[in-house]
């Protein structure tokens, strides 16, 4: 009897949690793609990646207090949120930096670029063999769009950008920046204005995918 009761309790918990998992997949749209985007994305040098369902773009309930238009990055959960009105947010799956390379804090978008160039920092060049300069295009590690984050007038060297390695969305392998698929970064770029606030949660301060307070559940913090 005790075993049966435990099974029913677990099933009931599963139903309750399932009922809370209010999220809607936001299909990729070509509405924000210009002619250059369509041409370059049609000739990517990387294979099409299958993004796991949790890391596809979703509209979700949002329990934190940041105002609409804010970007919030939860590196622990590998999510970037663009906050919407009425307790909602667009949730994008991202690649985040390795723990030793991660940055956290509050910054603002101080620069926006379409199909940016890439000049690796001296630190990156010490750690890996890379060219001194990479021009714009789908082969560029910066991808289709880049948002450059500043603290006051100081460049943090922290970026939110596209990628030429979409297969790593949901992983922590980057040199510190936040990568989205090129389609997702184009969508985010179209929504973000200069001066947009960006909150990057410190490691251990995010909402773990196993934490019931995760925005995915649409719940409120206890």
C-alpha positions as MATLAB code, in Angstrom:
seq = 'XXXXXXXXXXXXXXXXXXXXXXXXXXXXXXXXXXXXXXXXXXXXXXXXXXXXXXXXXXXXXXXXXXXXXXXXXXXXXXXXXXXXXXXXXXXXXXXXXXXXXXXXXXXXXXXXXXXXXXXXXXXXXXXXXXXXXXXXXXXXXXXXXXXXXXXXXXXXXXXXXXXXXXXXXXXXXXXXXXXXXXXXXXXXXXXXXXXXXXXXXXXXXXXXXXXXXXXXXXXXXX';
ca = [
       0.000    0.000    0.000;
       2.821    2.399    0.859;
       4.509    1.699   -2.477;
       1.250    2.262   -4.364;
       0.657    5.528   -2.492;
       4.167    6.701   -3.319;
       3.645    5.910   -7.007;
       0.389    7.859   -7.109;
       2.012   10.772   -5.288;
       4.815   10.889   -7.857;
       2.327   10.685  -10.714;
       0.323   13.503   -9.188;
       3.452   15.623   -8.825;
       4.297   14.971  -12.460;
       0.845   16.109  -13.550;
       1.079   19.271  -11.464;
       4.505   20.132  -12.800;
       3.380   19.338  -16.317;
       0.469   21.724  -15.920;
       2.869   24.473  -14.854;
       5.205   24.020  -17.809;
       3.639   26.817  -19.790;
       5.853   27.625  -22.732;
       5.194   28.098  -26.406;
       7.717   27.397  -29.135;
       8.309   30.535  -31.174;
       8.945   29.323  -34.741;
      11.854   30.812  -36.665;
      10.656   33.461  -39.091;
      12.328   35.021  -42.094;
      10.598   38.328  -41.394;
      13.755   39.834  -39.893;
      16.108   38.470  -42.570;
      17.342   40.922  -45.172;
      18.657   39.940  -48.611;
      22.215   39.681  -47.334;
      21.127   37.446  -44.453;
      19.290   35.072  -46.770;
      22.246   34.838  -49.132;
      24.846   34.224  -46.434;
      22.732   31.824  -44.382;
      21.977   29.788  -47.498;
      25.716   29.053  -47.834;
      26.820   28.283  -44.297;
      30.061   26.273  -43.965;
      28.636   24.297  -41.041;
      26.072   21.503  -41.007;
      22.521   22.243  -39.898;
      22.323   21.535  -36.177;
      19.444   19.916  -34.322;
      18.771   22.177  -31.338;
      17.335   20.308  -28.327;
      13.742   21.300  -27.606;
      14.482   23.177  -24.336;
      16.962   25.415  -26.179;
      14.699   26.365  -29.040;
      13.174   29.833  -28.919;
      10.139   29.890  -26.607;
       7.681   32.380  -25.167;
       7.643   31.631  -21.436;
       6.299   32.916  -18.157;
       8.867   35.107  -16.396;
       9.095   35.378  -12.607;
      11.930   37.875  -12.082;
      11.514   41.633  -11.599;
      13.430   43.066  -14.580;
      11.334   45.364  -16.755;
      10.242   44.780  -20.360;
      13.047   45.260  -22.863;
      15.744   43.984  -20.480;
      18.069   41.138  -21.453;
      18.785   38.622  -18.675;
      21.394   35.897  -19.106;
      21.221   32.791  -16.941;
      24.500   31.043  -17.664;
      23.698   28.183  -15.275;
      20.646   27.191  -17.299;
      22.147   28.235  -20.698;
      19.292   30.676  -21.363;
      18.999   34.284  -22.473;
      15.704   36.028  -21.726;
      14.333   39.072  -23.500;
      11.722   40.382  -21.082;
       8.261   41.140  -22.444;
       5.315   42.894  -20.764;
       2.785   41.060  -18.587;
       5.096   38.510  -17.000;
       6.353   36.959  -20.226;
       9.753   36.649  -21.902;
      11.313   35.249  -25.034;
      13.748   32.538  -23.973;
      16.660   31.673  -26.259;
      19.067   28.778  -25.787;
      22.697   29.905  -25.746;
      26.288   28.755  -25.586;
      28.004   30.296  -22.567;
      31.590   30.814  -21.481;
      33.629   28.292  -19.580;
      33.424   29.044  -15.855;
      36.907   30.535  -15.653;
      36.128   32.842  -18.557;
      32.631   33.892  -17.526;
      31.665   37.501  -16.841;
      28.741   38.647  -14.711;
      27.254   41.993  -13.817;
      25.045   44.702  -15.301;
      25.877   46.439  -18.561;
      24.207   48.199  -21.453;
      24.246   47.628  -25.173;
      26.719   50.217  -26.418;
      27.107   49.041  -30.002;
      25.236   46.877  -32.515;
      26.693   45.323  -35.647;
      25.282   43.273  -38.511;
      27.657   40.576  -39.795;
      30.537   41.847  -37.655;
      34.233   41.241  -38.206;
      36.268   39.448  -35.540;
      39.660   40.440  -34.167;
      40.605   37.949  -31.434;
      42.004   39.358  -28.197;
      45.563   38.625  -27.111;
      44.205   36.252  -24.452;
      42.276   34.220  -27.017;
      45.331   34.025  -29.248;
      47.353   32.643  -26.342;
      44.838   29.861  -25.784;
      44.141   28.796  -29.360;
      45.410   29.063  -32.885;
      43.248   31.622  -34.644;
      43.806   34.173  -37.405;
      44.488   37.793  -36.556;
      41.307   38.907  -38.300;
      38.159   37.280  -39.712;
      35.905   39.150  -42.106;
      32.104   39.077  -41.992;
      30.202   35.999  -43.066;
      28.779   32.698  -41.816;
      32.313   31.341  -41.266;
      32.968   34.091  -38.702;
      32.691   33.000  -35.025;
      30.689   36.175  -34.348;
      27.931   35.053  -36.678;
      25.198   37.235  -38.120;
      24.820   39.880  -35.416;
      26.668   41.187  -32.367;
      25.671   43.249  -29.351;
      28.649   44.874  -27.592;
      28.216   45.421  -23.865;
      29.535   48.503  -22.064;
      29.766   49.636  -18.452;
      29.442   53.392  -18.813;
      31.828   54.268  -21.650;
      34.035   51.223  -21.049;
      33.807   48.212  -23.345;
      33.469   45.093  -21.183;
      34.756   42.953  -24.117;
      31.691   40.802  -23.420;
      29.491   40.148  -26.448;
      26.170   38.590  -27.325;
      26.494   37.273  -30.858;
      25.739   34.564  -33.397;
      27.818   31.489  -34.035;
      29.341   29.233  -36.667;
      28.953   26.297  -34.248;
      25.208   25.980  -33.555;
      25.695   22.400  -32.398;
      27.078   23.752  -29.104;
      23.945   25.650  -28.065;
      23.270   24.601  -24.463;
      26.961   24.049  -23.668;
      29.661   26.008  -21.800;
      32.588   26.106  -24.206;
      32.962   29.675  -25.441;
      35.706   32.154  -24.585;
      33.324   34.061  -22.353;
      30.775   35.533  -24.735;
      27.168   34.445  -25.236;
      26.351   32.767  -28.542;
      22.936   32.233  -30.093;
      22.060   30.570  -33.371;
      22.284   33.067  -36.203;
      18.508   32.967  -36.672;
      17.944   33.684  -32.977;
      20.516   36.469  -32.749;
      18.925   38.166  -35.773;
      15.557   37.982  -33.997;
      17.009   39.356  -30.740;
      18.953   42.071  -32.564;
      15.743   43.318  -34.205;
      14.149   43.836  -30.771;
      17.078   45.371  -28.885;
      17.736   49.104  -28.783;
      20.946   50.957  -28.002;
      21.225   51.404  -24.249;
      19.258   48.241  -23.461;
      20.124   46.942  -19.989;
      21.760   43.512  -19.834;
      21.835   41.554  -16.571;
      24.295   38.638  -16.510;
      23.656   36.474  -13.468;
      26.727   35.227  -11.602;
      27.477   31.488  -11.630;
      25.309   29.734   -9.081;
      22.788   32.599   -9.038;
      20.660   31.424  -11.941;
      17.643   29.156  -12.033;
      18.768   25.600  -12.564;
      16.708   23.587  -15.076;
      15.777   21.403  -12.075;
      14.643   24.322   -9.943;
      10.821   24.669   -9.986;
      11.231   28.471   -9.934;
      12.692   28.357  -13.447;
      10.923   30.807  -15.739;
       9.996   27.791  -17.851;
       7.367   26.892  -15.263;
       5.677   30.262  -15.286;
       5.821   30.160  -11.477;
       6.660   32.879   -8.960;
       9.532   32.772   -6.491;
       8.632   31.497   -3.050;
];
